[in-house]
Amino acid sequence: MNIPINPKAPVKSKSQIEINAPVDSVWNILTDIHKWTNWQKAVSETAVHGKIMEGTQFDWKAGGLSFKSRIHTSIPHSMFGWTGSTLGTAAVHNWSFEARDNKTWVKVEESLQGVLPRLFSGYFQRNLDTGVIRNLEELKAAAENR
């Protein structure tokens, strides 16, 4: 990853899942930011400012919050990551993909830092842990139902 998660951030989470779909399908679903609203229940809006590639900025809304993000890593079928910010919080969100016998092993990790995650770390930790698992499950459902 071009930008790893912050190991010293007050809030960090990681998880993984096996998806019964080829890596190119899983990759295409995750990286098509324009269509996040089709498979992520919390995401209500997206706007990508350019092609999906390193350095591209995108804005999105999830759970009633607005986020400003930038893709920092885009290695097809292997790694995808972005940084983002909202209301006193900065995030690093990284995904990795591994093809195994026409299935895909997906790992995700995220760190949150800033005033709010530091002051309310318990609340942010619970929400992040739940969100990471929900994102993986929604990605799995979208890829396997394609």
C-alpha positions, 0 to 999 in steps of 0.5 A: 500500500502507498499509505498504510493504516496508522498503527498508532491511531486511537481506532483501528480495525481489520477483518477478512472474508472469502468470496465465492467469485473471481477476483476480477468481479470482486475488484470491479464491484469495490472499485466502481465507486459510482455504484457503491449506493447499489450494494452498500446500504449506508452509502447514499451518494458518491461523486468521483472526480476523474478516472478511478486511479491513484490520486483521484478524489471522490466525495461520498455520503454514508450514515448521514456524514459527508466524506472527502477522499482520495485514492492512494493505491490502485493495483488491479486485482491486488490492492485498493486504498483511500484516505478520507476525512469528515468532522474532525476525523481522518481515515486510511482504508485499505483493501487487498485481494487474493485469488484462490481457485476462482474465489477471492480472499479479501482483507480490509483494514482501517485506521481513524485518527483526529480529535473525535476518535481520540475523545470517543475511542470506544464509540468509534471503535465499535462503529468501525468494527461493525462497519468493516464487517458489514462492508465485507458482507455486503461486498460478498453478497454483491459479488456472489449474487452477480 
